[in-house]
Amino acid sequence: MTGGGFRVSSEPLANFGKHLDELQKNLQGTADLVGGMTCDPACSASTRRAS
């Protein structure tokens, strides 16, 4: 009696993992950029009054 297994290629999962790594790097870069866009509330208030 022999086992009835099947073979699965792991390449698509490896490619998907690489895609997720790239996505994580892009999201972290965006978060760092947005995090650096803070402004002094006094600056915002004077800008609103000038408009």
VOLUM-809919 format. One record per atom (N, C-alpha, C, O, CB): residue in one letter; x, y, z. Coordinates in steps of 0.02 Angstrom, whole numbers, padded with zeros to 5 digits, always signed. Each point is the difference from the previous one (the first is absolute). Glycine has a CB too. Layout:
<rs>
aXYZ;...
</rs>
This chain:
<rs>
m+00043-00059+00000;m-00043+00059+00000;m+00045+00062+00000;m+00048+00004+00038;m-00141-00066+00024;t+00076+00110-00104;t+00040+00062-00004;t-00042+00059+00022;t-00062-00001-00004;t+00131-00047-00090;g-00035+00099+00117;g-00035+00061+00020;g-00025+00039-00060;g+00034+00003-00051;g+00037+00003+00154;g-00129+00024-00097;g-00028+00039-00055;g+00009+00074+00011;g-00048+00035+00017;g-00036-00126-00037;g+00144+00115+00012;g+00014+00071+00011;g-00002+00040-00065;g-00011-00028-00054;g+00080-00003+00152;f-00058+00093-00092;f+00005+00042-00059;f+00055+00050+00011;f+00019+00014+00057;f-00142-00028-00083;r+00149+00042-00027;r+00056+00046+00002;r-00026+00071-00009;r-00042+00014-00043;r+00121-00103-00002;v-00053+00134+00086;v-00020+00070-00004;v+00063+00043-00010;v+00050-00010+00034;v-00152-00011+00040;s+00098+00068-00119;s+00055+00046-00011;s-00004+00056+00051;s-00053+00030+00010;s+00056-00058-00134;s+00054+00042+00156;s+00000+00054+00050;s+00019+00067-00031;s+00000+00051+00035;s+00030-00135+00052;e-00013+00085-00151;e+00021+00062-00033;e-00053+00056+00004;e+00017+00057+00015;e+00052-00127-00091;p-00133+00056+00062;p-00050+00053+00005;p-00004+00030+00071;p-00010+00060+00008;p-00055-00116-00099;l+00072+00014+00141;l-00002+00026+00069;l+00062+00042+00015;l-00005+00050+00035;l-00062-00150+00000;a+00124+00080-00060;a+00061+00039+00009;a-00006+00068-00034;a+00020+00051+00029;a+00048-00157-00022;n-00095+00107-00067;n-00011+00064-00036;n-00049+00044+00038;n+00010+00061+00004;n+00014-00118-00113;f-00076+00028+00135;f-00049+00038+00038;f+00032+00029+00064;f-00015+00057+00018;f-00078-00130-00063;g+00135+00034+00077;g+00036+00024+00059;g+00044+00060-00017;g+00004+00048+00038;g-00006-00164+00010;k+00036+00113-00105;k+00042+00056-00022;k-00043+00062-00013;k+00019+00056+00017;k+00063-00136-00068;h-00141+00069+00022;h-00046+00055-00013;h-00022+00032+00066;h-00003+00061+00006;h-00037-00117-00112;l+00025+00015+00156;l-00021+00026+00065;l+00057+00038+00033;l-00012+00052+00032;l-00068-00147-00019;d+00142+00072-00020;d+00057+00036+00028;d+00007+00069-00032;d+00011+00049+00035;d+00047-00158-00013;e-00066+00112-00088;e+00004+00064-00036;e-00056+00047+00022;e+00011+00060+00010;e+00043-00118-00108;l-00114+00030+00105;l-00057+00041+00022;l+00012+00028+00070;l-00015+00058+00014;l-00061-00128-00084;q+00104+00029+00114;q+00014+00022+00069;q+00051+00058-00001;q-00008+00048+00036;q-00016-00165+00008;k+00076+00111-00086;k+00050+00053-00005;k-00032+00065-00026;k+00015+00054+00026;k+00074-00140-00046;n-00133+00080-00030;n-00033+00059-00028;n-00045+00033+00052;n-00001+00061+00007;n+00005-00112-00121;l-00042+00010+00150;l-00044+00028+00052;l+00039+00033+00056;l-00020+00052+00025;l-00064-00140-00053;q+00140+00058+00047;q+00041+00030+00053;q+00028+00067-00024;q+00003+00048+00038;q+00027-00162+00006;g-00008+00117-00107;g+00025+00063-00027;g-00053+00054-00001;g+00014+00058+00015;g+00067-00123-00084;t-00143+00046+00050;t-00055+00048+00000;t-00016+00022+00072;t-00012+00060+00011;t-00035-00113-00115;a+00048+00007+00151;a-00014+00018+00070;a+00054+00048+00026;a-00016+00047+00036;a-00041-00158-00018;d+00120+00098-00036;d+00054+00045+00021;d-00009+00069-00030;d+00011+00050+00034;d+00066-00148-00023;l-00096+00101-00074;l-00010+00064-00034;l-00057+00038+00032;l+00007+00060+00015;l+00035-00109-00122;v-00099+00017+00118;v-00058+00033+00030;v+00016+00020+00072;v-00021+00054+00023;v-00057-00120-00097;g+00114+00024+00109;g+00019+00016+00069;g+00044+00062+00004;g-00002+00036+00050;g-00006-00157-00022;g+00047+00134-00081;g+00043+00059-00002;g-00036+00063-00022;g+00030+00053-00002;g+00063-00129-00022;m-00158+00071+00007;m-00038+00057-00024;m-00039+00034+00056;m-00054+00028-00013;m+00047-00083-00098;t+00032+00053+00170;t-00035+00033+00055;t+00015+00074-00002;t+00054+00021-00021;t-00050-00125+00092;c-00050+00143-00049;c+00007+00073-00001;c-00018+00028+00068;c-00043-00028+00035;c+00017+00032-00159;d+00058+00049+00143;d-00015+00034+00063;d-00072+00026-00004;d-00017+00034-00048;d+00139-00001+00067;p-00165-00048+00031;p-00069+00023-00002;p-00005+00077-00007;p-00047+00024-00032;p+00015-00123+00103;a+00078+00135-00043;a-00001+00074-00007;a+00011+00019-00073;a-00030+00048-00024;a+00073-00034+00141;c-00002-00051-00152;c+00012+00012-00071;c-00064-00011-00040;c-00017+00039-00044;c+00138-00075+00057;s-00157-00018+00003;s-00062-00014-00035;s-00052+00053+00012;s-00036+00020-00046;s+00061-00141+00054;a-00030+00144+00054;a-00050+00051+00017;a+00014+00065-00037;a-00047+00032-00024;a+00032-00085+00137;s+00078+00074-00118;s+00015+00062-00034;s-00012-00007-00075;s-00019+00048-00033;s+00104-00020+00121;t-00074-00087-00115;t-00013-00012-00071;t-00074+00005-00015;t-00021+00028-00051;t+00123-00101+00044;r-00143+00045+00052;r-00073+00002-00011;r-00025+00071+00004;r-00045+00019-00038;r+00033-00133+00085;r+00038+00154-00002;r-00023+00070+00007;r+00018+00041-00061;r-00037+00045-00020;r+00049-00054+00144;a+00045-00006-00155;a+00023+00039-00057;a-00042-00014-00063;a-00003+00042-00045;a+00119-00043+00093;s-00149-00056-00050;s-00038-00016-00061;s-00065+00035-00003;s-00037-00009-00049;s+00091-00099+00047;
</rs>
